[in-house]
Amino acid sequence: SAVISQKPSRDICQRGTSLTIQCQVDSQVTMMFWYRQQPGQSLTLIATANQGSEATYESGFVIDKFPISRPNLTFSTLTVSNMSPEDSSIYLCSVAGANQPQHFGDGTRLSIL
Amino acid sequence: DAKTTQPPSMDCAEGRAANLPCNHSTISGNEYVYWYRQIHSQGPQYIIHGLKNNETNEMASLIITEDRKSSTLILPHATLRDTAVYYCIVRVSSGNTPLVFGKGTRLSVIA
């Protein structure tokens, strides 16, 4: 299965600032997704990162708050903008190939003060 | 919304089989049953998936009822390292559709 690396693994940020999370995969993948996991909760899909075009966002998530880039088949970034304490969560990158199970990185643990 | 129902928590004695149930009564003909688990501080880990036949791999066995409305994940000899939240998810196999997570079952393996 694909090896997924996320950076940073954790961070503590001040409210009002922005943080960009990187997701690097060791092989080309068809699909890349971003999830959020709030404390004590299950995973919620933020968006599908589309190569060469705008990401597809789920209900309740908007591009101005969570801009996503996917310049190629092995790399994507998620930015959490204008952060508030409510954005304190684990953010996870996930990938899938055609007819392959989805795999996850270990996430970025984000705390906002 | 998640299309599966799982008990919120279960306990299992170390060395015994852990049987985790899942109801998916509205599953469609082209949807597979996937199982993932999330150990504390890690991302979800793929365990197994199946369409209608029972499946077995080095981690677990998946038993799907004939009507496909429910399934059971079996960990044959649970260890303390199997303590995790287990998610049962239904989706088509193509990979283009992202997984939608429910609340899962928190399995505690007890020494």
Contacts between the chains, C-beta under 8 A, distances in Angstrom:
chain1	res1	chain2	res2	distance
A	1	B	46	7.2
A	4	B	43	7.8
A	30	B	95	6.3
A	30	B	96	7.3
A	31	B	95	6.0
A	31	B	96	6.0
A	31	B	98	7.4
A	33	B	98	4.7
A	35	B	101	8.0
A	42	B	87	7.5
A	42	B	101	4.6
A	42	B	102	6.4
A	42	B	103	5.3
A	42	B	104	6.4
A	43	B	44	7.0
A	43	B	99	7.9
A	43	B	101	4.3
A	44	B	101	7.5
A	45	B	98	5.4
A	45	B	99	7.9
A	45	B	100	6.8
A	48	B	98	6.3
A	92	B	43	5.4
A	92	B	44	7.8
A	94	B	43	7.7
A	94	B	98	7.2
A	94	B	99	7.5
A	96	B	95	4.1
A	96	B	96	7.7
A	96	B	98	7.7
A	97	B	95	5.9
A	98	B	94	6.8
A	98	B	95	5.3
A	98	B	96	7.9
A	99	B	93	5.7
A	99	B	94	6.3
A	99	B	95	5.7
A	100	B	95	5.4
A	101	B	34	6.9
A	101	B	46	4.4
A	101	B	49	6.4
A	101	B	95	8.0
A	102	B	46	7.1
A	102	B	95	7.1
A	102	B	98	7.0
A	102	B	99	5.3
A	103	B	46	6.2
A	104	B	43	3.4
A	104	B	44	4.8
A	104	B	45	7.5
A	105	B	43	5.3
A	106	B	41	7.6
A	106	B	42	5.4
A	106	B	43	4.8
A	107	B	42	7.9
A	107	B	43	5.4
